[in-house]
Amino acid sequence: MASHKDIAQYRKEIDRIDDEILRLLNERSKNVIEIGKLKKQSDAEANLHTPVREAEIVDRLLRQNKGPFPNDAIRPVYREIMSASLSLEGPQLVAYLGPRATFTHLACIQQFGASARYVPVNSIAEVFHEVERGRANFGVVPIENSTEGVVNHTLDMFIDSNLLIYGEVLQEVSHHLLSKADRIEDIKKLYSHPHAIAQCRTWLEKNLPHVPVSEVPSTARAAELCADDPSAAAIASELASQLYGLKILRSRIEDNINNFTRFLVLSQKPAERTGKDKTSIMLSVKDKVGALYELLRPFASHGINMTKIESRPSRRKAWEYLFFVDIEGHVEEDRVKKALEEVKGRCLFMKILGSYPAHG
């Protein structure tokens, strides 16, 4: 067993290394500032989040890593380093469906890091409007949940919006029982969003069968209601427990542990091609037998994998439907370009919603 002196020596060496890491981070930041100056001189977007460059940096470091520092930790560490670096070039404003401490907020942090400036708004429509009017660089909205299905309001917003999909975020949804109380037996009432309540129904029936459950507009609002009431509990995120000073009485109480929500990142500008991309399109078909089959056939003939298709009423004509389709590949790829040209000739209307880095 190591002596106290040995441990002290190791800690002293760690302090020395930490000092060196800090020095290097500041040296890195000076270079980032110089790049920002050059961008401004060339009228380039000085404060734009660039997934391509981030992927290049992280992928190179993953290839070089010989351990024992784990590969899984490199990405989140460098996400924060790059988030802080972008903040040196200018404020990175991200609008999202609020309030704070919701899973949309968590998805924002996963994508842009802690140094971006997050602007919570009250609706999905407001997220679109903030980005359309240039009051935010990006917007983050939910598009589908593995348990609850697609978010139709987000799909509908794309019908009239000129915004592009810039990226996607897959956020694991883990629900926790939060309270000021020390024991689960002290809980007399429970708050949460209807979706969270539904996703924890079996656990609640088994563990809190006689506690009344009240629905509120968000999991964050549920946590806020418990901040000054030790008899109340909320089903909410770990971030909510930190922001509202609550204890986690039980972790991961969701009935389905494989519960994920997919979010879309919105921008006025297109994302660069990365080599592992996805393209989303919106289209309407002619009302005839086999129309949808004929419409989708070009994707198969050009070897393109279609990962999703959703239908929505067009809101313009009775019984006319719009289809939202996700395919693998980037719109600049020849095979994708050719397939989309064929599809366009077979449908009434087609709109490319964006090509963007596929998650993971």
N, C-alpha and C positions, 0 to 999 in steps of 0.2 A: 504493500500500500504506500502511495506517495506521501512524503512528509509535508507539513504545513509550508515549509520553506520552498519545496518543489512547486507547490501550487502557486505560491506567491510569485515565483519566477515566471511560471507560465502566464499568469495574469499580467505581469509586467510586459511580457513579450506581446501579448494580445493588445495591450494598450498602445504599444509602439506601432503595431500593425494598423490599429484603428486610426492613429494619427496620420499614418502614411496614406491610408484609404481616403481620409478627409482631404489631405493635400492634393491627391490625385483627382478627387471629385471636383475640387475648385479649379484645378488645371483644365479638366474636361469642360467645365462650365465656361471658362474663358474662351475656349475654342467655339463653343456653341454660340456665344455672344457675337463672335466675329462672323460666323456663318449667317447669323441673323442680320448683321449689317450689310453683308453682301447680297442677301435676299432682297432687302429693302432697296438697294441700289439698282437691282435688276427688275424691280416691281414684282418679284415673286411673292407668294403668300408666306409672310414671315412667321406666322404662328400656327401653321396648319399641321395637324396630326398626320403623320405619314406612316401607315402600316407597313409599306414595302421596306422602308429604311429600318424600322424597328425589327421586322422579321429577319432582315439581313444581319443585323447586329446580334440578335439572340441566337440565330442558327449557327453563326460563326463561333460564338462562345460555347454553345453546346457541343460542337465538334471538337473544340480545343480542350474542354474540361476533362481533366484526368482524376478528379476527386481529391479528397473525400467530400467536398462540397457538392450537395445533390443537384442533379440536372433540373429537377422539378422546381427548385428554388431560384434558378437563374432568371427565368421569365418574370416572376413577380418582383424580384429585386430590380431588374433593369427597367421594368415598366415604371417603377417609381423614380428611378434615376432619369429616365427620358421624360417623364411627366414634369419633373422639376426643371429639366433643361428647357422644355417648351415654354414654361412659365417665365423664363428669363427673356425669351424673344417677344413676349406679349401675352396678355390674358387669353386663356383658352376657355371660351364660354360654351357650356353645354347645357341645353334645355332638356328637361325630362319631366315625365309625368310624376308629380310629387304626391305627398310631401317627402321630407327627408326620411331616411331609414327604411324606405320601401325596397322591394327587390329590384325595381327599376334603378333606384339610386345605387344599389350594390353593383348592378350591371355597368353603370356609368364608371364607377371606380375601377372595376375590372378592366374596362377598355381604356380609360384615360388617366388612371392614377389619381393620387390624392391631391396633386398640385393644380389640377384644373379647377375652374370656377363653375360650380353647378347651380343652375337656375331652375328651381322647382316651379312647375305651373299646374293648373287645375284640370287640364284635359288633354287628350291626345291631339285634338285640333289646335290647341294653343302651342303645343310643341312644334307642329308644322309651321304655324304662323311666325313663331319666334325666329326660326331658321330662314323662312321665306323672306322676312323683312330685314334680315341681316343683323338682328339683335343677338343672335347666337351663332357660333361657328358650326355647331353640330346639334342634333337632337337625338334622343334615344327613346324609342317607343316599343312596347311589347307587341309581338306578332302572333305567337302561339305558345300554348302550354301543353306539355305531354299528357296532362290529366284533363284539363278543361277544354282543350282544342284551340281553334284559331280565334284571334281577336278581330272581329269583323269591322269594328270602327277604324282600325288602322288600315285595313285593306281599302275601305271606302274612301279614305282620305287621299289615296294615291290616284283616284279617278281624275280629280281636278288639280292636283298639285304637280308642280314642275320639279320638285325636289328629287334627288337621286339617293338610292341606297348606297351608302359608303362602306358599310361593314355590318357584321352580325356578331352578337354576343350570346353565348349559351350559358345561362346562369342556373346553377343548382338551387332549387327552392327547398330550404331546410327550415322547418318551423320549430320554435322553442316556446316553452311555457315560461313567461316572464312575470315577475312580481317583486314588490318590496317585502313581501312576507318571507319568513324563513322556512316555513313548511307548507307543503301542498294542502295539508289539512286546514290551514287558516284561510283558504280562499273561499269567498262567499259569492263572487260574481266573476264573469269572464267576458272579455271583449275581443273581437277580431273582425277582419274582412270576411264576407260570406264565402269566398273561395277558400281561404285558409281554414275556416270552420269545417267546410265540406271535406277538405283534404285531411283533416284530423278527426273525423267523425267517430271512427272505431275506438281510437285512443280515448277520446272524451267520454264515450259511453262506458268504457271500462274503468276509467280512473276518476272522473268527475261527474258521475251520473246525475247527481242532484244539484249541481251548480248551474244557475241560469246563465244562458249565453246570449249576449247582445251583439247584433251586427253593427259595424261602424264603417265609414268610407274607406279606411285603409288600415293595414297592420300597424303603421306608425302612429295613427290616431289612437289605436287601441293601447299602445305602449304609453302614450302621453297621458291617457286617462288614468293609468295606474301609478303615475309618478308620485302622487300625493295620497294614495289610498292603499294601505297595506292589505286591505281585505279583497282587493281586485287583482286579477291576472289578465295577461294578454297573450295571444298567440302571435308571435312576430319574429323578426330576424335578430341575429346576434348583434348587428349594428344598432338596432333599436334599443337593445339592453344597454349598450355603451352610451348612447346619446341621452337616454332618459334615466340612467342610474338604477337600472333594475337588475335583479338577480335572475340567473337562469336556473329555474327549479327543475326542469326536465328538458333534455336536449333531443332534437330530432323526433318529434312526436307525430310527424306525418305518417299516414297509413301506407303510402307508397313511397319507398325510399328512392326510387328512380323518378324523381319529379323535377323536371327542368322547364324553364321558360326561355324561349328564344326572343331576343330583342334585335331591332334594326337600328343602325346608326344612319341618320339623315344628314345630307349636305347639299349645298348648291353646286358643288364641284364633284366630278367623277373620281373614283379611286384608281390608282395606278394598278397595272397588271402585276400579279405576283407569281403566277405559274400554278397556283392552287386557288382557283377562283370559282365563283358562282354567279350566274346571271338570272335576274328576275324580270319577267315580262308580264304585261297585262294585254289580253286580247278578247275580241268578241267573234263569235262564229256565225256563219250563215245558217239560217233555220232550214236545214234539210237533213235527210237520213244520212248517217255516216260522216257528218261534217266535222265532228271533233276528232274522229279517227284520222281523217284525211289531213286535218290541221297538224296533228302531232306526229304523223308519219315521217316528215323530214328529219326530226331529231334522231329517230332510230336509224334511218338510212345514212346519216352522217356520223353514227357511232357516238351520239351524245346522250348521256344519262339524264333522265328527267327525275328530279328528287322530290318534287311536290306539285300538286295541282289542286286549286280551290276554286269553287264557283260562287259568284255573288250576283244578285239581281242588278241590272245596269242602272236602275232608277230613272231611266230615260224613256223606256218603252216596256209595256207589259209583256212578261214572259221572255224578255231578252236578257241574256246572262253574259257576264264578264268572267273570264277565267284568269286566275293568277297562277303562273307557272314558274318554278325554279328549275334551272338546268345547270349541270356542271360545265365549267369553262368560262372564258372571257369573251366579250363581244368583239374584241380585236383579233381573236383566233380565226383563221380561215374557215375551219369547219363550222364554227358557231355562226360566223357571218353568212355563210352560204345557206345554212339551215334556216336562219331567221329571214333571209330574203325569200326563200320558198314559202315559209309560213305566212309572211306578209301578203303574198299573192293569193293566199287561200282564205283570208279572214276579212271581216268588215273593217276591223280596227286593230292596230297593234301599237303598244307603247313599251319601250324598254325602260324599266324602272332603275336599272343600274347593274354594273358588274363590280364585284367586290370580293375581298379575301374571304374564302370559306373558313368557318370556325375550326380551330385546331390545326 
